[in-house]
């Protein structure tokens, strides 16, 4: 069989040219193809919003992570067709979960400085497991009664009034979930009962004509989470820390609303896409790649650029920003 350019690759090239993006394609096998449900119908839609989705940044003093985040921010601002909004996907710092107060403060200082210096766009944040201070009390040396312990520090610093919330932009509703739940000295991915009630009420109150994008750190569904090397005998097992453990219930609720279009996540540092019963789940790589040590398996350091259209369709690209990992450090 002839190895010419496939239709899928041709569509991806076309989409890239239209979007004016430079480096794309996390896998080396071409960028995401033009996405089902997002292929333009000539003259039928107009773009409502373009935003960048930066997940798993993991900023730290080592490995030039600050310079990497700065390069990523400058890259997205310099796109010929630049986004109007930045949405983060959590794990903004390398780790607060097992870190002392001083180490956590150092990392947050770097994060806030990078944004202050190099980001001129509005930013909406989502919490990841590594943004939570001290849940591992033994390793962090915390007792649990410190000011800012747990999610409080990050929420205050990032201007998050609640651990889950919604906001509206460009005629779309963004629902930002808190997907990290305590489990002993660790965590699991979970949308807890209080949040499920809120999610249902929020979706019920959202007009059917308003399309919805959901953002969580831990994926609700992810093929990469299933393939993550857990060093377990049973290769089919999915750790509850890798994917939302009540995914079935969350999906049932989301899929019951035809205006819920796409759910973005991070956490796995891989790219994948699941389309299931009308909902698209996108696991959107990692700004830091393999924690600033290079690409993570087949996934380069990058960020998502998502176009939302007025007819409820969307388009997604994974954009590499050309980061070369520090040799050491
Ligand atoms: Zn994570």
Boltz pocket constraint, residues with backbone or C-beta under 6 A from the ligand:
constraints:
  - pocket:
      binder: B
      contacts: [[A, 91], [A, 128], [A, 129], [A, 130], [A, 217], [A, 266], [A, 267], [A, 268]]
      max_distance: 6.0
